[in-house]
Amino acid sequence: MEPKFSKIVSSQMESAAKKAYPCECCGILVGKKSKRGEIEVTEIREASNKIQGEQETAHFSIDPLFLYNIERELESRSLEIVGFYHSHPDCKAILSDEDIKYMVPGLVYTILSVTAQGVMDVKSYTRDL
Amino acid sequence: MKVYISATLRNFFGKNSQVEAPVDTVRKALAYLISTYPEGEKVLYDENKKVRDFIQIYVNNKKLTVETIWDATLPEETEILLLPAIAGGAPTDAPVESLISDERRKAVSFDDSEIERFGKHLMLRDIGVKGQKRIKAAKVVVVGAGALGSPVIQYLAAAGVGTIKVIDFDEVSLENLQSQVIHGTRDLKRPKVASAKDKVKNINRNIDFIAEKEELKASNIWEEIEGYDLVVDCTDNYKARYLINDACALHGVPVVFGAIYQFEGQVGVFNLDGGPCYRCQYPSPPPSGLIPSCAEGGAISPLPGIVGSIQANEALKLILGIGEHLNGKLLHIDSLNLTSRILKVERNCNCPICGNNPTITDVEEIDYEDLCGLKAKDEVPVEGFSPEELAKKIDNGDPMTIIDVREPHERAILRFPNAIVIPIGQLVRRIKELDPNKDTVFVCKQGKRSELAINTLREAGYTGPLYNLKGGIDAMKDIMFTHEGAWL
């Protein structure tokens, strides 16, 4: 099911993608999951890309302990981590083999295709077990 | 010990955030977890019982990297964290989309003879009728009807490309026939595009073939390639390569690039889907004269056949949208040692044409003659003699030293009598062999390397008079041969 993004969230993701260009940006999607499986993204947490240097333009990695800390913080607010976003600079918003390899079943993976002209496309994916 | 389960993985472990496991090793803890929550097994392990790539195990906030400590005994207060690995990357080998839209494909139809003609394509699962229609709908420009153009044009025609435009200003000469298999003896002195057209029409007269006998320039390149899907660069010089790259990069037209030199060749795909351009890999051309062109350096006869065939194959794959392709890669082939390598070409953020802040926005802003060092530089003009002038000086017996900077195997073709032989690489080392009080004339095959030799010597501080043979021995040979009592 397509996740719903609030306007603020969408513009925050887009500006993060543009700011990081030509490198990849990445972050965590925070929101709510309803019983029927509807996902609503209410905020994002920008993460620093652990990958630096030449690889930075085509790879990203988030420190799992960063996620752990956010998870702990969210517990009290009845919000949860519903997925992740990252950008594909100069590339389509499609899953790469590497993306698929690291997909956790049930979570939303949002990809922003970004070029020097701005964000061209945004697509979300989930994977079944 | 305690096992903390990330919220992102909790659905598979009874929605629990923490599980108390009455065990003392990581391995046993995971086994306990799975025995309690059987559905968790598929999340933790893949079919080969390997921990999945997206699972990360931390022990007391430290990442567990080696499996060997899975069996180490740990104290009771140990906390294991089960976290997702969050990583990914832009596709490096994204599936190619066909350059031909579905609408254009659907507008194409075949008659019975075409079904028969292209049967071997139609039986390929990756091509089939749909693919063959894409090929027929495609419009391709081939620049250069020489060594590389020969196989490219013929294979594209044979494969069924519906519209082929060939641009070449040159005429067929005898030396072309060693490798330019699209031309024959009967074509000598004819425009190359004319004999290419004959050959293509002989293969398939229904192909829309456009022959342009002209030199590509900044002023005409866009009108020549506008409306075409793809450009195949079969040129043999840097000026044309940079011009084609720049125009195509600015207008988003993909280029299948090919080049040959002696026994080696290169093929690459540029300007495709935000991929790198030729300038990302080679920001500027080498100094004029340093790298001999194919015409000057020579090439073994079948080499352009190999390289051009790969170019044609890449062009067809782009039209079809199938397979791996050389986008962001450069294939290097060594036909002498039968090795090949694929080099990665990164997009250059600072590329003047396709980078983040491009400085070139129109090819007409650029003087390609100047870029490739083909213009005589104002500051250091190299003085030279025309072949006629040099012949006269030799006849008069004027005192001078003639230096031949060609390589030994080139001299074996045509010797320049009474010349001192100093290959260009040894020049500075052997500077003492020159007499600064005497006129020194430099000769090479086409007059470019000799010019470089003179500039090199000047930079090294040589002060004597230096002259260049304009046009090189190639320009001189006719004069000398017809000259009675000639040296040559």
Interface residues (C-beta under 8 A of the other chain):
Chain A: Y21 P22 E24 C26 I28 A47 E54 T57 A58 H59 F60 S61 I62 P64 L65 L67 Y68 E71 L74 E75 E80 I81 F84 H86 H88 P89 D90 C91 K92 I94 L95 S96 D97 E98 D99 K101 Y102 M103 V104 P105 G106 L107 Y109 T115 A116 L129
Chain B: Y4 S6 A7 T8 L9 N11 F12 S17 K42 V43 D53 F54 Q56 Y58 N61 K63 L81 L83 P84 A85 I86 A87 G88 G89 A90 P91 T92 D93 A94 P95 D273 G274 G275 E346 R347 C349 G355 N356
